[in-house]
Amino acid sequence: MEKQTYKTRIYKVVIRPIMTYTAETRPDTSKTQRMLETAEMRILRRITGNTLRNRVISDYIRTTCNVEAINEWLLTRRKELNNYISRMTDSRVVKIVRDKSPAGRRSVGRHQKRWSDNIT
């Protein structure tokens, strides 16, 4: 049990931020969510010593490791980033880029997801 807590701590502090580094600033797609979820569960199963053949539920593994689901954690990180940008002065480039929309029209077809679509 002692080793498992160290491994979980390393996962939370080192691996998870690396996995989600660019995901905080990009729009979410179902493909990226699925990839993050799969990678997280692969790591957590390895930490707990389970395999897919053991058929242990993912929620049980997360509670055992005391880890929040990666997509929920990522959403809270996005909200924190949005609040941080909101507190900035209006002259900061980051705030200007977040609040302004590009001039022109979008091409015909299904529009691309925006980063702000995930926040609301």
Jmol script that loads the backbone (N, CA, C; Angstrom):
load data "model"
ATOM      1  N   MET A   1       0.825  -1.196   0.000  1.00  0.00           N
ATOM      2  CA  MET A   1       0.000   0.000   0.000  1.00  0.00           C
ATOM      3  C   MET A   1       0.864   1.252   0.000  1.00  0.00           C
ATOM      4  N   GLU A   2       2.011   1.152   0.652  1.00  0.00           N
ATOM      5  CA  GLU A   2       2.914   2.297   0.744  1.00  0.00           C
ATOM      6  C   GLU A   2       3.426   2.702  -0.640  1.00  0.00           C
ATOM      7  N   LYS A   3       3.837   1.722  -1.444  1.00  0.00           N
ATOM      8  CA  LYS A   3       4.339   2.017  -2.787  1.00  0.00           C
ATOM      9  C   LYS A   3       3.259   2.628  -3.665  1.00  0.00           C
ATOM     10  N   GLN A   4       2.045   2.147  -3.499  1.00  0.00           N
ATOM     11  CA  GLN A   4       0.935   2.638  -4.308  1.00  0.00           C
ATOM     12  C   GLN A   4       0.697   4.123  -4.068  1.00  0.00           C
ATOM     13  N   THR A   5       0.795   4.582  -2.824  1.00  0.00           N
ATOM     14  CA  THR A   5       0.575   5.999  -2.547  1.00  0.00           C
ATOM     15  C   THR A   5       1.674   6.851  -3.154  1.00  0.00           C
ATOM     16  N   TYR A   6       2.931   6.373  -3.127  1.00  0.00           N
ATOM     17  CA  TYR A   6       4.013   7.119  -3.763  1.00  0.00           C
ATOM     18  C   TYR A   6       3.819   7.201  -5.266  1.00  0.00           C
ATOM     19  N   LYS A   7       3.425   6.102  -5.849  1.00  0.00           N
ATOM     20  CA  LYS A   7       3.204   6.081  -7.299  1.00  0.00           C
ATOM     21  C   LYS A   7       2.037   6.985  -7.687  1.00  0.00           C
ATOM     22  N   THR A   8       0.988   6.979  -6.887  1.00  0.00           N
ATOM     23  CA  THR A   8      -0.151   7.850  -7.146  1.00  0.00           C
ATOM     24  C   THR A   8       0.250   9.307  -7.019  1.00  0.00           C
ATOM     25  N   ARG A   9       1.059   9.611  -6.034  1.00  0.00           N
ATOM     26  CA  ARG A   9       1.532  10.983  -5.844  1.00  0.00           C
ATOM     27  C   ARG A   9       2.380  11.430  -7.034  1.00  0.00           C
ATOM     28  N   ILE A  10       3.246  10.557  -7.527  1.00  0.00           N
ATOM     29  CA  ILE A  10       4.059  10.877  -8.711  1.00  0.00           C
ATOM     30  C   ILE A  10       3.160  11.092  -9.915  1.00  0.00           C
ATOM     31  N   TYR A  11       2.126  10.256 -10.050  1.00  0.00           N
ATOM     32  CA  TYR A  11       1.195  10.424 -11.161  1.00  0.00           C
ATOM     33  C   TYR A  11       0.522  11.792 -11.104  1.00  0.00           C
ATOM     34  N   LYS A  12       0.037  12.170  -9.924  1.00  0.00           N
ATOM     35  CA  LYS A  12      -0.677  13.440  -9.788  1.00  0.00           C
ATOM     36  C   LYS A  12       0.218  14.643 -10.018  1.00  0.00           C
ATOM     37  N   VAL A  13       1.457  14.586  -9.536  1.00  0.00           N
ATOM     38  CA  VAL A  13       2.336  15.745  -9.569  1.00  0.00           C
ATOM     39  C   VAL A  13       3.118  15.861 -10.878  1.00  0.00           C
ATOM     40  N   VAL A  14       3.503  14.742 -11.457  1.00  0.00           N
ATOM     41  CA  VAL A  14       4.379  14.786 -12.629  1.00  0.00           C
ATOM     42  C   VAL A  14       3.659  14.410 -13.924  1.00  0.00           C
ATOM     43  N   ILE A  15       3.055  13.260 -13.944  1.00  0.00           N
ATOM     44  CA  ILE A  15       2.533  12.717 -15.203  1.00  0.00           C
ATOM     45  C   ILE A  15       1.279  13.437 -15.671  1.00  0.00           C
ATOM     46  N   ARG A  16       0.338  13.652 -14.773  1.00  0.00           N
ATOM     47  CA  ARG A  16      -0.933  14.274 -15.159  1.00  0.00           C
ATOM     48  C   ARG A  16      -0.748  15.673 -15.753  1.00  0.00           C
ATOM     49  N   PRO A  17       0.053  16.563 -15.154  1.00  0.00           N
ATOM     50  CA  PRO A  17       0.258  17.871 -15.785  1.00  0.00           C
ATOM     51  C   PRO A  17       0.911  17.779 -17.171  1.00  0.00           C
ATOM     52  N   ILE A  18       1.793  16.815 -17.346  1.00  0.00           N
ATOM     53  CA  ILE A  18       2.411  16.639 -18.663  1.00  0.00           C
ATOM     54  C   ILE A  18       1.365  16.195 -19.681  1.00  0.00           C
ATOM     55  N   MET A  19       0.497  15.275 -19.280  1.00  0.00           N
ATOM     56  CA  MET A  19      -0.539  14.778 -20.189  1.00  0.00           C
ATOM     57  C   MET A  19      -1.508  15.871 -20.598  1.00  0.00           C
ATOM     58  N   THR A  20      -1.784  16.816 -19.716  1.00  0.00           N
ATOM     59  CA  THR A  20      -2.822  17.812 -19.979  1.00  0.00           C
ATOM     60  C   THR A  20      -2.264  19.186 -20.310  1.00  0.00           C
ATOM     61  N   TYR A  21      -0.959  19.281 -20.581  1.00  0.00           N
ATOM     62  CA  TYR A  21      -0.334  20.582 -20.795  1.00  0.00           C
ATOM     63  C   TYR A  21      -1.008  21.378 -21.907  1.00  0.00           C
ATOM     64  N   THR A  22      -1.163  20.799 -23.075  1.00  0.00           N
ATOM     65  CA  THR A  22      -1.791  21.533 -24.175  1.00  0.00           C
ATOM     66  C   THR A  22      -3.310  21.434 -24.139  1.00  0.00           C
ATOM     67  N   ALA A  23      -3.844  20.461 -23.429  1.00  0.00           N
ATOM     68  CA  ALA A  23      -5.291  20.277 -23.403  1.00  0.00           C
ATOM     69  C   ALA A  23      -6.004  21.411 -22.676  1.00  0.00           C
ATOM     70  N   GLU A  24      -5.282  22.168 -21.844  1.00  0.00           N
ATOM     71  CA  GLU A  24      -5.917  23.276 -21.132  1.00  0.00           C
ATOM     72  C   GLU A  24      -6.242  24.429 -22.066  1.00  0.00           C
ATOM     73  N   THR A  25      -5.502  24.567 -23.141  1.00  0.00           N
ATOM     74  CA  THR A  25      -5.687  25.710 -24.030  1.00  0.00           C
ATOM     75  C   THR A  25      -6.343  25.337 -25.350  1.00  0.00           C
ATOM     76  N   ARG A  26      -6.580  24.071 -25.596  1.00  0.00           N
ATOM     77  CA  ARG A  26      -7.231  23.635 -26.826  1.00  0.00           C
ATOM     78  C   ARG A  26      -8.680  23.292 -26.580  1.00  0.00           C
ATOM     79  N   PRO A  27      -9.503  23.370 -27.605  1.00  0.00           N
ATOM     80  CA  PRO A  27     -10.885  22.910 -27.427  1.00  0.00           C
ATOM     81  C   PRO A  27     -10.930  21.396 -27.265  1.00  0.00           C
ATOM     82  N   ASP A  28     -11.880  20.942 -26.488  1.00  0.00           N
ATOM     83  CA  ASP A  28     -12.050  19.513 -26.248  1.00  0.00           C
ATOM     84  C   ASP A  28     -12.779  18.859 -27.402  1.00  0.00           C
ATOM     85  N   THR A  29     -12.333  17.703 -27.781  1.00  0.00           N
ATOM     86  CA  THR A  29     -13.089  16.870 -28.704  1.00  0.00           C
ATOM     87  C   THR A  29     -13.304  15.526 -28.022  1.00  0.00           C
ATOM     88  N   SER A  30     -14.233  14.770 -28.512  1.00  0.00           N
ATOM     89  CA  SER A  30     -14.490  13.475 -27.890  1.00  0.00           C
ATOM     90  C   SER A  30     -13.280  12.557 -28.042  1.00  0.00           C
ATOM     91  N   LYS A  31     -12.536  12.727 -29.121  1.00  0.00           N
ATOM     92  CA  LYS A  31     -11.352  11.898 -29.345  1.00  0.00           C
ATOM     93  C   LYS A  31     -10.272  12.198 -28.303  1.00  0.00           C
ATOM     94  N   THR A  32     -10.003  13.481 -28.034  1.00  0.00           N
ATOM     95  CA  THR A  32      -8.976  13.815 -27.045  1.00  0.00           C
ATOM     96  C   THR A  32      -9.416  13.411 -25.639  1.00  0.00           C
ATOM     97  N   GLN A  33     -10.690  13.557 -25.335  1.00  0.00           N
ATOM     98  CA  GLN A  33     -11.185  13.121 -24.029  1.00  0.00           C
ATOM     99  C   GLN A  33     -10.998  11.626 -23.852  1.00  0.00           C
ATOM    100  N   ARG A  34     -11.323  10.865 -24.878  1.00  0.00           N
ATOM    101  CA  ARG A  34     -11.190   9.412 -24.815  1.00  0.00           C
ATOM    102  C   ARG A  34      -9.725   9.005 -24.676  1.00  0.00           C
ATOM    103  N   MET A  35      -8.833   9.686 -25.408  1.00  0.00           N
ATOM    104  CA  MET A  35      -7.412   9.367 -25.329  1.00  0.00           C
ATOM    105  C   MET A  35      -6.849   9.642 -23.935  1.00  0.00           C
ATOM    106  N   LEU A  36      -7.230  10.782 -23.346  1.00  0.00           N
ATOM    107  CA  LEU A  36      -6.765  11.099 -21.999  1.00  0.00           C
ATOM    108  C   LEU A  36      -7.296  10.092 -20.984  1.00  0.00           C
ATOM    109  N   GLU A  37      -8.562   9.745 -21.114  1.00  0.00           N
ATOM    110  CA  GLU A  37      -9.183   8.784 -20.199  1.00  0.00           C
ATOM    111  C   GLU A  37      -8.500   7.416 -20.298  1.00  0.00           C
ATOM    112  N   THR A  38      -8.229   6.987 -21.512  1.00  0.00           N
ATOM    113  CA  THR A  38      -7.583   5.692 -21.726  1.00  0.00           C
ATOM    114  C   THR A  38      -6.176   5.676 -21.144  1.00  0.00           C
ATOM    115  N   ALA A  39      -5.426   6.729 -21.402  1.00  0.00           N
ATOM    116  CA  ALA A  39      -4.057   6.797 -20.889  1.00  0.00           C
ATOM    117  C   ALA A  39      -4.044   6.828 -19.365  1.00  0.00           C
ATOM    118  N   GLU A  40      -4.964   7.597 -18.781  1.00  0.00           N
ATOM    119  CA  GLU A  40      -5.030   7.673 -17.325  1.00  0.00           C
ATOM    120  C   GLU A  40      -5.344   6.311 -16.722  1.00  0.00           C
ATOM    121  N   MET A  41      -6.327   5.638 -17.252  1.00  0.00           N
ATOM    122  CA  MET A  41      -6.716   4.356 -16.676  1.00  0.00           C
ATOM    123  C   MET A  41      -5.630   3.303 -16.879  1.00  0.00           C
ATOM    124  N   ARG A  42      -4.902   3.378 -17.965  1.00  0.00           N
ATOM    125  CA  ARG A  42      -3.794   2.445 -18.179  1.00  0.00           C
ATOM    126  C   ARG A  42      -2.745   2.622 -17.083  1.00  0.00           C
ATOM    127  N   ILE A  43      -2.437   3.885 -16.754  1.00  0.00           N
ATOM    128  CA  ILE A  43      -1.451   4.173 -15.716  1.00  0.00           C
ATOM    129  C   ILE A  43      -1.965   3.737 -14.346  1.00  0.00           C
ATOM    130  N   LEU A  44      -3.216   4.080 -14.036  1.00  0.00           N
ATOM    131  CA  LEU A  44      -3.762   3.740 -12.725  1.00  0.00           C
ATOM    132  C   LEU A  44      -3.915   2.232 -12.539  1.00  0.00           C
ATOM    133  N   ARG A  45      -4.264   1.526 -13.602  1.00  0.00           N
ATOM    134  CA  ARG A  45      -4.338   0.063 -13.507  1.00  0.00           C
ATOM    135  C   ARG A  45      -2.958  -0.523 -13.236  1.00  0.00           C
ATOM    136  N   ARG A  46      -1.953   0.055 -13.853  1.00  0.00           N
ATOM    137  CA  ARG A  46      -0.577  -0.405 -13.631  1.00  0.00           C
ATOM    138  C   ARG A  46      -0.154  -0.153 -12.185  1.00  0.00           C
ATOM    139  N   ILE A  47      -0.531   1.001 -11.650  1.00  0.00           N
ATOM    140  CA  ILE A  47      -0.193   1.334 -10.257  1.00  0.00           C
ATOM    141  C   ILE A  47      -0.844   0.361  -9.281  1.00  0.00           C
ATOM    142  N   THR A  48      -2.119   0.049  -9.519  1.00  0.00           N
ATOM    143  CA  THR A  48      -2.848  -0.828  -8.595  1.00  0.00           C
ATOM    144  C   THR A  48      -2.590  -2.308  -8.848  1.00  0.00           C
ATOM    145  N   GLY A  49      -1.939  -2.621  -9.952  1.00  0.00           N
ATOM    146  CA  GLY A  49      -1.644  -4.022 -10.242  1.00  0.00           C
ATOM    147  C   GLY A  49      -2.798  -4.761 -10.888  1.00  0.00           C
ATOM    148  N   ASN A  50      -3.747  -4.044 -11.430  1.00  0.00           N
ATOM    149  CA  ASN A  50      -4.890  -4.660 -12.109  1.00  0.00           C
ATOM    150  C   ASN A  50      -4.659  -4.664 -13.610  1.00  0.00           C
ATOM    151  N   THR A  51      -5.357  -5.544 -14.292  1.00  0.00           N
ATOM    152  CA  THR A  51      -5.368  -5.544 -15.751  1.00  0.00           C
ATOM    153  C   THR A  51      -6.818  -5.464 -16.198  1.00  0.00           C
ATOM    154  N   LEU A  52      -7.011  -5.306 -17.492  1.00  0.00           N
ATOM    155  CA  LEU A  52      -8.376  -5.280 -18.013  1.00  0.00           C
ATOM    156  C   LEU A  52      -9.068  -6.632 -17.817  1.00  0.00           C
ATOM    157  N   ARG A  53      -8.291  -7.693 -17.779  1.00  0.00           N
ATOM    158  CA  ARG A  53      -8.878  -9.028 -17.578  1.00  0.00           C
ATOM    159  C   ARG A  53      -9.455  -9.204 -16.179  1.00  0.00           C
ATOM    160  N   ASN A  54      -8.961  -8.423 -15.211  1.00  0.00           N
ATOM    161  CA  ASN A  54      -9.509  -8.494 -13.857  1.00  0.00           C
ATOM    162  C   ASN A  54     -10.906  -7.903 -13.777  1.00  0.00           C
ATOM    163  N   ARG A  55     -11.249  -7.079 -14.770  1.00  0.00           N
ATOM    164  CA  ARG A  55     -12.570  -6.470 -14.878  1.00  0.00           C
ATOM    165  C   ARG A  55     -12.937  -5.648 -13.634  1.00  0.00           C
ATOM    166  N   VAL A  56     -11.972  -4.875 -13.150  1.00  0.00           N
ATOM    167  CA  VAL A  56     -12.221  -3.978 -12.025  1.00  0.00           C
ATOM    168  C   VAL A  56     -12.716  -2.659 -12.603  1.00  0.00           C
ATOM    169  N   ILE A  57     -13.768  -2.100 -12.020  1.00  0.00           N
ATOM    170  CA  ILE A  57     -14.393  -0.878 -12.521  1.00  0.00           C
ATOM    171  C   ILE A  57     -13.436   0.299 -12.341  1.00  0.00           C
ATOM    172  N   SER A  58     -13.416   1.184 -13.336  1.00  0.00           N
ATOM    173  CA  SER A  58     -12.522   2.336 -13.325  1.00  0.00           C
ATOM    174  C   SER A  58     -12.767   3.247 -12.128  1.00  0.00           C
ATOM    175  N   ASP A  59     -14.022   3.445 -11.757  1.00  0.00           N
ATOM    176  CA  ASP A  59     -14.341   4.298 -10.609  1.00  0.00           C
ATOM    177  C   ASP A  59     -13.750   3.727  -9.317  1.00  0.00           C
ATOM    178  N   TYR A  60     -13.772   2.427  -9.189  1.00  0.00           N
ATOM    179  CA  TYR A  60     -13.185   1.796  -8.008  1.00  0.00           C
ATOM    180  C   TYR A  60     -11.675   2.022  -7.962  1.00  0.00           C
ATOM    181  N   ILE A  61     -11.026   1.919  -9.113  1.00  0.00           N
ATOM    182  CA  ILE A  61      -9.581   2.149  -9.174  1.00  0.00           C
ATOM    183  C   ILE A  61      -9.269   3.604  -8.838  1.00  0.00           C
ATOM    184  N   ARG A  62     -10.071   4.531  -9.337  1.00  0.00           N
ATOM    185  CA  ARG A  62      -9.855   5.953  -9.027  1.00  0.00           C
ATOM    186  C   ARG A  62     -10.025   6.229  -7.532  1.00  0.00           C
ATOM    187  N   THR A  63     -11.044   5.635  -6.909  1.00  0.00           N
ATOM    188  CA  THR A  63     -11.229   5.862  -5.479  1.00  0.00           C
ATOM    189  C   THR A  63     -10.109   5.213  -4.676  1.00  0.00           C
ATOM    190  N   THR A  64      -9.616   4.083  -5.130  1.00  0.00           N
ATOM    191  CA  THR A  64      -8.498   3.430  -4.456  1.00  0.00           C
ATOM    192  C   THR A  64      -7.257   4.311  -4.496  1.00  0.00           C
ATOM    193  N   CYS A  65      -7.016   4.939  -5.648  1.00  0.00           N
ATOM    194  CA  CYS A  65      -5.851   5.815  -5.805  1.00  0.00           C
ATOM    195  C   CYS A  65      -6.130   7.239  -5.342  1.00  0.00           C
ATOM    196  N   ASN A  66      -7.369   7.547  -5.013  1.00  0.00           N
ATOM    197  CA  ASN A  66      -7.768   8.889  -4.585  1.00  0.00           C
ATOM    198  C   ASN A  66      -7.469   9.922  -5.679  1.00  0.00           C
ATOM    199  N   VAL A  67      -7.932   9.616  -6.894  1.00  0.00           N
ATOM    200  CA  VAL A  67      -7.685  10.457  -8.058  1.00  0.00           C
ATOM    201  C   VAL A  67      -9.015  10.824  -8.699  1.00  0.00           C
ATOM    202  N   GLU A  68      -9.159  12.091  -9.062  1.00  0.00           N
ATOM    203  CA  GLU A  68     -10.346  12.556  -9.775  1.00  0.00           C
ATOM    204  C   GLU A  68     -10.198  12.204 -11.259  1.00  0.00           C
ATOM    205  N   ALA A  69     -11.306  11.989 -11.945  1.00  0.00           N
ATOM    206  CA  ALA A  69     -11.249  11.687 -13.379  1.00  0.00           C
ATOM    207  C   ALA A  69     -10.532  12.815 -14.111  1.00  0.00           C
ATOM    208  N   ILE A  70      -9.721  12.451 -15.078  1.00  0.00           N
ATOM    209  CA  ILE A  70      -8.840  13.426 -15.726  1.00  0.00           C
ATOM    210  C   ILE A  70      -9.624  14.495 -16.482  1.00  0.00           C
ATOM    211  N   ASN A  71     -10.735  14.154 -17.094  1.00  0.00           N
ATOM    212  CA  ASN A  71     -11.510  15.147 -17.838  1.00  0.00           C
ATOM    213  C   ASN A  71     -12.201  16.139 -16.901  1.00  0.00           C
ATOM    214  N   GLU A  72     -12.631  15.675 -15.743  1.00  0.00           N
ATOM    215  CA  GLU A  72     -13.213  16.588 -14.751  1.00  0.00           C
ATOM    216  C   GLU A  72     -12.137  17.500 -14.174  1.00  0.00           C
ATOM    217  N   TRP A  73     -10.964  16.936 -13.906  1.00  0.00           N
ATOM    218  CA  TRP A  73      -9.847  17.721 -13.396  1.00  0.00           C
ATOM    219  C   TRP A  73      -9.426  18.778 -14.414  1.00  0.00           C
ATOM    220  N   LEU A  74      -9.431  18.395 -15.678  1.00  0.00           N
ATOM    221  CA  LEU A  74      -9.062  19.317 -16.751  1.00  0.00           C
ATOM    222  C   LEU A  74     -10.065  20.460 -16.870  1.00  0.00           C
ATOM    223  N   LEU A  75     -11.336  20.171 -16.684  1.00  0.00           N
ATOM    224  CA  LEU A  75     -12.357  21.216 -16.736  1.00  0.00           C
ATOM    225  C   LEU A  75     -12.166  22.227 -15.608  1.00  0.00           C
ATOM    226  N   THR A  76     -11.847  21.760 -14.415  1.00  0.00           N
ATOM    227  CA  THR A  76     -11.589  22.696 -13.322  1.00  0.00           C
ATOM    228  C   THR A  76     -10.344  23.531 -13.594  1.00  0.00           C
ATOM    229  N   ARG A  77      -9.325  22.937 -14.205  1.00  0.00           N
ATOM    230  CA  ARG A  77      -8.124  23.692 -14.566  1.00  0.00           C
ATOM    231  C   ARG A  77      -8.450  24.776 -15.599  1.00  0.00           C
ATOM    232  N   ARG A  78      -9.314  24.451 -16.554  1.00  0.00           N
ATOM    233  CA  ARG A  78      -9.717  25.442 -17.561  1.00  0.00           C
ATOM    234  C   ARG A  78     -10.468  26.605 -16.918  1.00  0.00           C
ATOM    235  N   LYS A  79     -11.352  26.276 -15.987  1.00  0.00           N
ATOM    236  CA  LYS A  79     -12.103  27.331 -15.305  1.00  0.00           C
ATOM    237  C   LYS A  79     -11.176  28.220 -14.493  1.00  0.00           C
ATOM    238  N   GLU A  80     -10.177  27.619 -13.842  1.00  0.00           N
ATOM    239  CA  GLU A  80      -9.198  28.402 -13.100  1.00  0.00           C
ATOM    240  C   GLU A  80      -8.416  29.319 -14.031  1.00  0.00           C
ATOM    241  N   LEU A  81      -8.029  28.814 -15.197  1.00  0.00           N
ATOM    242  CA  LEU A  81      -7.310  29.627 -16.168  1.00  0.00           C
ATOM    243  C   LEU A  81      -8.187  30.765 -16.678  1.00  0.00           C
ATOM    244  N   ASN A  82      -9.448  30.476 -16.920  1.00  0.00           N
ATOM    245  CA  ASN A  82     -10.375  31.504 -17.383  1.00  0.00           C
ATOM    246  C   ASN A  82     -10.551  32.596 -16.328  1.00  0.00           C
ATOM    247  N   ASN A  83     -10.675  32.207 -15.059  1.00  0.00           N
ATOM    248  CA  ASN A  83     -10.792  33.196 -13.983  1.00  0.00           C
ATOM    249  C   ASN A  83      -9.527  34.024 -13.854  1.00  0.00           C
ATOM    250  N   TYR A  84      -8.383  33.391 -14.032  1.00  0.00           N
ATOM    251  CA  TYR A  84      -7.110  34.098 -13.956  1.00  0.00           C
ATOM    252  C   TYR A  84      -7.005  35.143 -15.071  1.00  0.00           C
ATOM    253  N   ILE A  85      -7.405  34.766 -16.272  1.00  0.00           N
ATOM    254  CA  ILE A  85      -7.363  35.698 -17.407  1.00  0.00           C
ATOM    255  C   ILE A  85      -8.375  36.816 -17.199  1.00  0.00           C
ATOM    256  N   SER A  86      -9.524  36.521 -16.618  1.00  0.00           N
ATOM    257  CA  SER A  86     -10.543  37.543 -16.376  1.00  0.00           C
ATOM    258  C   SER A  86     -10.057  38.625 -15.421  1.00  0.00           C
ATOM    259  N   ARG A  87      -9.195  38.272 -14.487  1.00  0.00           N
ATOM    260  CA  ARG A  87      -8.676  39.253 -13.546  1.00  0.00           C
ATOM    261  C   ARG A  87      -7.593  40.146 -14.137  1.00  0.00           C
ATOM    262  N   MET A  88      -7.080  39.809 -15.309  1.00  0.00           N
ATOM    263  CA  MET A  88      -6.025  40.607 -15.935  1.00  0.00           C
ATOM    264  C   MET A  88      -6.583  41.935 -16.438  1.00  0.00           C
ATOM    265  N   THR A  89      -5.678  42.888 -16.661  1.00  0.00           N
ATOM    266  CA  THR A  89      -6.085  44.167 -17.237  1.00  0.00           C
ATOM    267  C   THR A  89      -6.429  43.971 -18.708  1.00  0.00           C
ATOM    268  N   ASP A  90      -7.204  44.911 -19.252  1.00  0.00           N
ATOM    269  CA  ASP A  90      -7.660  44.779 -20.633  1.00  0.00           C
ATOM    270  C   ASP A  90      -6.552  44.947 -21.662  1.00  0.00           C
ATOM    271  N   SER A  91      -5.403  45.455 -21.257  1.00  0.00           N
ATOM    272  CA  SER A  91      -4.310  45.666 -22.198  1.00  0.00           C
ATOM    273  C   SER A  91      -3.447  44.420 -22.390  1.00  0.00           C
ATOM    274  N   ARG A  92      -3.660  43.370 -21.609  1.00  0.00           N
ATOM    275  CA  ARG A  92      -2.854  42.152 -21.727  1.00  0.00           C
ATOM    276  C   ARG A  92      -3.241  41.384 -22.980  1.00  0.00           C
ATOM    277  N   VAL A  93      -2.247  40.870 -23.680  1.00  0.00           N
ATOM    278  CA  VAL A  93      -2.465  40.183 -24.946  1.00  0.00           C
ATOM    279  C   VAL A  93      -3.332  38.940 -24.765  1.00  0.00           C
ATOM    280  N   VAL A  94      -3.122  38.212 -23.686  1.00  0.00           N
ATOM    281  CA  VAL A  94      -3.884  36.983 -23.450  1.00  0.00           C
ATOM    282  C   VAL A  94      -5.375  37.281 -23.356  1.00  0.00           C
ATOM    283  N   LYS A  95      -5.724  38.345 -22.666  1.00  0.00           N
ATOM    284  CA  LYS A  95      -7.131  38.695 -22.517  1.00  0.00           C
ATOM    285  C   LYS A  95      -7.711  39.185 -23.833  1.00  0.00           C
ATOM    286  N   ILE A  96      -6.933  39.943 -24.591  1.00  0.00           N
ATOM    287  CA  ILE A  96      -7.395  40.422 -25.891  1.00  0.00           C
ATOM    288  C   ILE A  96      -7.683  39.243 -26.814  1.00  0.00           C
ATOM    289  N   VAL A  97      -6.767  38.278 -26.846  1.00  0.00           N
ATOM    290  CA  VAL A  97      -6.940  37.104 -27.715  1.00  0.00           C
ATOM    291  C   VAL A  97      -8.144  36.285 -27.291  1.00  0.00           C
ATOM    292  N   ARG A  98      -8.360  36.136 -25.986  1.00  0.00           N
ATOM    293  CA  ARG A  98      -9.495  35.344 -25.506  1.00  0.00           C
ATOM    294  C   ARG A  98     -10.825  35.998 -25.839  1.00  0.00           C
ATOM    295  N   ASP A  99     -10.898  37.338 -25.734  1.00  0.00           N
ATOM    296  CA  ASP A  99     -12.171  38.023 -25.867  1.00  0.00           C
ATOM    297  C   ASP A  99     -12.531  38.421 -27.295  1.00  0.00           C
ATOM    298  N   LYS A 100     -11.567  38.618 -28.136  1.00  0.00           N
ATOM    299  CA  LYS A 100     -11.836  39.054 -29.505  1.00  0.00           C
ATOM    300  C   LYS A 100     -12.071  37.858 -30.406  1.00  0.00           C
ATOM    301  N   SER A 101     -12.809  38.101 -31.478  1.00  0.00           N
ATOM    302  CA  SER A 101     -12.984  37.059 -32.486  1.00  0.00           C
ATOM    303  C   SER A 101     -12.364  37.567 -33.785  1.00  0.00           C
ATOM    304  N   PRO A 102     -11.825  36.682 -34.594  1.00  0.00           N
ATOM    305  CA  PRO A 102     -11.167  37.114 -35.822  1.00  0.00           C
ATOM    306  C   PRO A 102     -12.151  37.721 -36.812  1.00  0.00           C
ATOM    307  N   ALA A 103     -11.647  38.643 -37.619  1.00  0.00           N
ATOM    308  CA  ALA A 103     -12.491  39.275 -38.636  1.00  0.00           C
ATOM    309  C   ALA A 103     -12.716  38.291 -39.785  1.00  0.00           C
ATOM    310  N   GLY A 104     -13.807  38.439 -40.462  1.00  0.00           N
ATOM    311  CA  GLY A 104     -14.095  37.575 -41.596  1.00  0.00           C
ATOM    312  C   GLY A 104     -15.188  36.577 -41.284  1.00  0.00           C
ATOM    313  N   ARG A 105     -15.368  35.669 -42.222  1.00  0.00           N
ATOM    314  CA  ARG A 105     -16.414  34.668 -42.088  1.00  0.00           C
ATOM    315  C   ARG A 105     -15.808  33.288 -41.996  1.00  0.00           C
ATOM    316  N   ARG A 106     -16.550  32.409 -41.372  1.00  0.00           N
ATOM    317  CA  ARG A 106     -16.125  31.016 -41.322  1.00  0.00           C
ATOM    318  C   ARG A 106     -16.484  30.336 -42.633  1.00  0.00           C
ATOM    319  N   SER A 107     -15.754  29.290 -42.938  1.00  0.00           N
ATOM    320  CA  SER A 107     -16.038  28.560 -44.171  1.00  0.00           C
ATOM    321  C   SER A 107     -17.332  27.770 -44.011  1.00  0.00           C
ATOM    322  N   VAL A 108     -17.883  27.327 -45.122  1.00  0.00           N
ATOM    323  CA  VAL A 108     -19.135  26.589 -45.123  1.00  0.00           C
ATOM    324  C   VAL A 108     -18.906  25.224 -44.489  1.00  0.00           C
ATOM    325  N   GLY A 109     -19.879  24.752 -43.757  1.00  0.00           N
ATOM    326  CA  GLY A 109     -19.781  23.447 -43.124  1.00  0.00           C
ATOM    327  C   GLY A 109     -19.867  23.567 -41.618  1.00  0.00           C
ATOM    328  N   ARG A 110     -19.552  22.492 -40.972  1.00  0.00           N
ATOM    329  CA  ARG A 110     -19.618  22.467 -39.512  1.00  0.00           C
ATOM    330  C   ARG A 110     -18.490  23.317 -38.943  1.00  0.00           C
ATOM    331  N   HIS A 111     -18.812  24.182 -38.008  1.00  0.00           N
ATOM    332  CA  HIS A 111     -17.794  25.066 -37.460  1.00  0.00           C
ATOM    333  C   HIS A 111     -16.923  24.337 -36.442  1.00  0.00           C
ATOM    334  N   GLN A 112     -15.704  24.832 -36.290  1.00  0.00           N
ATOM    335  CA  GLN A 112     -14.756  24.280 -35.336  1.00  0.00           C
ATOM    336  C   GLN A 112     -15.189  24.625 -33.913  1.00  0.00           C
ATOM    337  N   LYS A 113     -14.837  23.759 -32.970  1.00  0.00           N
ATOM    338  CA  LYS A 113     -15.118  24.060 -31.572  1.00  0.00           C
ATOM    339  C   LYS A 113     -14.157  25.138 -31.096  1.00  0.00           C
ATOM    340  N   ARG A 114     -14.615  25.951 -30.180  1.00  0.00           N
ATOM    341  CA  ARG A 114     -13.776  26.995 -29.599  1.00  0.00           C
ATOM    342  C   ARG A 114     -13.438  26.612 -28.169  1.00  0.00           C
ATOM    343  N   TRP A 115     -12.381  27.200 -27.668  1.00  0.00           N
ATOM    344  CA  TRP A 115     -11.957  26.939 -26.299  1.00  0.00           C
ATOM    345  C   TRP A 115     -13.040  27.363 -25.318  1.00  0.00           C
ATOM    346  N   SER A 116     -13.693  28.472 -25.602  1.00  0.00           N
ATOM    347  CA  SER A 116     -14.711  28.969 -24.683  1.00  0.00           C
ATOM    348  C   SER A 116     -15.958  28.088 -24.660  1.00  0.00           C
ATOM    349  N   ASP A 117     -16.146  27.250 -25.663  1.00  0.00           N
ATOM    350  CA  ASP A 117     -17.298  26.339 -25.668  1.00  0.00           C
ATOM    351  C   ASP A 117     -17.220  25.339 -24.520  1.00  0.00           C
ATOM    352  N   ASN A 118     -16.011  24.997 -24.098  1.00  0.00           N
ATOM    353  CA  ASN A 118     -15.844  24.028 -23.018  1.00  0.00           C
ATOM    354  C   ASN A 118     -16.138  24.630 -21.652  1.00  0.00           C
ATOM    355  N   ILE A 119     -15.940  25.922 -21.523  1.00  0.00           N
ATOM    356  CA  ILE A 119     -16.138  26.582 -20.233  1.00  0.00           C
ATOM    357  C   ILE A 119     -17.614  26.707 -19.902  1.00  0.00           C
ATOM    358  N   THR A 120     -18.425  27.056 -20.880  1.00  0.00           N
ATOM    359  CA  THR A 120     -19.847  27.283 -20.634  1.00  0.00           C
ATOM    360  C   THR A 120     -20.648  26.013 -20.715  1.00  0.00           C
TER     361      THR A 120
END
end "model"
wireframe off; spacefill off
backbone 0.3
color backbone group
